[in-house]
Amino acid sequence: MRVLIAEDEVRLAEALVQLFARENITADVFTNGNDAYDNSLADIYDVIILDIMLPGMDGISILRGIRQQGIKTPVLMLTALDSLGDKVKGLDSGADDYLTKPFRTEELLARVRALSRRSSSSLVPSDELSCGDLVLDTASCELRCGSSSVRLGRKEYGVMELLMRNAGAAVSKDMIITRIWGYDTEAEDNNVEVYISFLRKKIAFLGSSAAIRTLRGIGYTMDRNL
C-alpha cells in the first residue's frame, strides 16, 4: 500500500512515515499544499491523508481539486480543527473520513486500512489476494501456495501486490517504479528487474503454477498458469 501525507508539522510527518513503514506501508510526505496537489494527480496512491491547514493550497482546496480532476482515491482529513462545520465542509468536499488531532496511532492505521479495503472492495473483499494457487496475505505480507509460505520484504510485497491486483493485465515497468519507488525517484528498469527476479525465485520455491510473465517492450503480467 502507498499513501500520500500532506502535513506541514515536520515531526508529526516523520513519525507517521515511521509508523506506516512498520506496517509495510510506503508513505510520501509533502509539507506544501501545492506539491501535495500536484502529486495527488499522479493517481498512484491507495489513500491520501490531508491536513486542512497547509502552506500554499489548503487541504479543502486540494480535495476539491483532485475530485474535479476525477481522482477517486480515498481521502482522510487529518486536522486540529474539530468543529462540526469543518467536518461537514470536508466531507461535503469529497472526503471519505475525518480524524482530529491528537489521535491514537492505532485508530489512524485502522482507518487507513479500512479506506484502502473500501477502494479495492470490487476487486478484493478480504485481506487476501489470489492468483491461481498463489495467495498473498495483505496483513502478514506472506506469499503462500498450499501449506508452504514465504515472507516478502517491503518492496517485494509492493510489486507482488500490484501484479496480483492486476492479474491478467499488463503492468508496465514505469507503473511499478512510480507505485513502489515514488513519483520523483532515480529508480530505473533494472531495479524492477531485480525484484521481479526475487519474486520469481520465491514463487518457484513455493511450487506454484502461477507465474510472472514478461511482456516484451511493455512490462509484466501475472498469469494463473504458465
Secondary structure, DSSP 4 states (H G I P E B T S, - for coil): -EEEEE---HHHHHHHHHHHHHTT-EEEEESSHHHHHHHHTT---SEEEE-SS-SSS-HHHHHHHHHHTT----EEEEES---HHHHHHHHHTT-SEEEESS--HHHHHHHHHHHHHHHTTTT-SSSEEEETTEEEETTTTEEEETTEEEEPPHHHHHHHHHHHHTTTS-EEHHHHHHHHH-SS----HHHHHHHHHHHHHHHHHHT-S-EEEEETTTEEEEES--
